[in-house]
């Protein structure tokens, strides 16, 4: 079955008090894969006495299996989520960052599909005429 996921890019919101722009990206409607494909890191801000979550990356296939959803598991500060909010100071950076996220999510889907092919057992017959591949 083919995999798919949708990314919702919410309108960029200007934040006048800090002269910045916020981009909100949400992954949804995933088929044959999880929708929580973003890695966040939870860091303790000792100055404020609170915790802050920061976007770290788009998941790799291994991170999909290893990281907990919505909150870090014991022994790590990383977790998976389906929504990220990013703040940037330059409007052009918003498009660049979104294009990068789009590329990485597409790569994740391709990597998951490639992993399925690794599971298929095959027989390779090598002759002077070339190589033929068959199934077991």
C-alpha angles and dihedrals in degrees: 000000000000120000125229141167135182126224119206113205108197119209114280109259120212115224103202098185091064098026092239142120127233122214118196118198123183128186116213146153094040117180121204091352138063120272093216096087102143122093116219128184121216112214128184110236101207093186092059096031091232142096124256127200118215129188109245108171150315109280125262117219089260092052090052087062100036106043126074122234125253097354136034118267119232112289098026139069094209129092141161127255137167098224132056133181117204127188121206133174099216121059093216089058090062091066093043093051093046092050089052092051090048091052093048094049090049089051090050091054090049092048092051090051091049091052090058089058091053089062093059112100114223142180118223115204113197120197135155087267093058141269127312124191124212136170126253 
